[in-house]
Amino acid sequence: MSRLRLHPVHRITVFVPPAHLQALKRGILAVDDLAAGGYAHGMWESAPGREQFRVLPGTASVVGEVGELVSEPTVRLEFCLPRGVPGDRERLQRVLDQGIAVHHPWNSPAVFVEALEFAAP
């Protein structure tokens, strides 16, 4: 039986409208193959949910008008990048700038980056 070890990673979580999920995934993978631990293209998708926001004055929102409470379908997309290795911060920033920001339909996408550990052989 193999033992699980802890590997430092950045977990990136992005919420995206379902209609844009595949384009976002293609954009991310065009920038980085997400290779880690003998695998590549590793991503997790969660069932559609909803996101909500109220557009504030001065915001050029893609959806909704100023003052309107907007509720839209969303999918949670997650993936990991190795952390604590040479070039990891640059790799992460490249994925954020060239993979997510460029291919996400929202002006201010909900993107969360966590430093944690992944248990794997």
Secondary structure, DSSP 8 states (H G I E B T S, - for coil): ----EEEEEEEEEEEE-GGGHHHHHHHHHHH----BTTB-S--EEEEEEEEEEEB-TT---SSS-BT-EEEEEEEEEEEEEE-SSTTHHHHHHHIIIIIIITT-SSSS--EEEEEEEEEE-
